């Protein structure tokens, strides 16, 4: 696949590779510097595996101070830096460049402090998402954002892309659950933004950092909000005769003021793929499935489910199946969280990430199916229905350039559709390279310039993750500004 362009590597930087590697070797231990071609291959791509670029070198620091020294060196020597967590990005946000180093934070994976009284914890940014909850669940607490890749993805990556997950309908996405960060700026300065409280004084710089895709600095520590687990939780499977009826049911539930913990959607191809993999007990005689989880006391769950069932009946629900045990609950969620991996067993695919108003779900689901069929491809839909965060998996043959181009074009059409109905290009995966050239469908030139002006406050030279987010043509540079 070659539809997405990368900047031409700076030949002057590439020619200085040995000198740059030597400089970096003075800043970190030998085992923290990856320089051989074979070892660098492990870092040439991320979750968007159709694109690959071999980095100049890979540095894996263990402390904030080492990150500071690395960034200061790169700033002084004009070397580009691509920050990397676990490399699970589905938008190409962590793909390297030949004239850039990868700065990975995966070795910075410790829990630094837990404060149950104030419901906060401080962690190094390289810790995995799941490990955060595992560190506090012995006291009945958890960290709410739960991406499907939570076993591998890091808090650093979650902050970069403002990641969500199945249970964010009730508890919010990353930006709602991060209280503060320690971040290293391009010149090596170490800054603390936010803090331990729910609100910090001054400008909301934390709101700019979360979702900035590694273009403002490198986050090395984060203070997170942890929550007490509910008394009980119960997922229920609702099967529908059409995707449109399932989508209409979602919109009606939200319109009724009901906010379940989670409300996930699967269409028939996704149901069959996930059931074959996880044996979760999904009904195979329906066209669409909602996984709706409620929580609280038994009485609270019964009352909420009664309201949801009544709404589902008004939309032609065919199957209602409640989880009756912890084992059944685990199987239901295993199937959902395994959707991407299970689909990868049967076909290559690209996973899109658009967001729409929930009231538009019936129309958008119908149009997505028409769009993909128009390219003679297949799609499996599995997504966070409650907040309208779509994840169509467009299946194709990666070894067929024609099909690969069709898959990209279909994905672009779907994202354009999301914008047209009042949504946006990304909900939680980020822009990266995948959606970079679609940004002008969401924003006009003035909008983009203002965003690039904010970026320039932190990185005037476009050294931090420079190939990502903003279209390569028409980039705003401080030195060209008449002001």
Secondary structure, 3 states (H helix, E strand, C coil): CCCCCCCCCCHHHHHCHHHHHHHHHCCCCHHHEECCHHHHHHHCCCCCCCCCCCCCEEECCCCHHHHHHHHHHHHHHCCEEEEECCCCCCCCCCCCCCCEEEEECCCCCCEEEEECCCCEEEEECCCEHHHHHHHHHHHCEECCCCCCCCCCCEHHHHHHHCCCCCCHHHHCCHHHCEEEEEEECCCCCEEEEECCCCCCCCCCHHHHHCCCCCCCCEEEEEEEECEECCCCEEEEEEEECCHHHHHHHHHHHHHCCCCCCEEEEEEHHHHHHHHHHHCCCCCCCCCEEEEEEEECCHHHHHHHHHHHHHHHHCCCCCEEEECCCHHHHHHHHHHHHCHHHHHHCCCEEEECCCECCHHHHHHHHHHHHHHHHHCCCEEEEEEEHHHCECCEEEEECCCCHHHHHHHHHHHHHHHHHHHHCCCECCCCCCCCCCCHHHHHHHCCHHHHHHHHHHHHHHCCCCCECCCCCCCCCCCCCHHHCCC
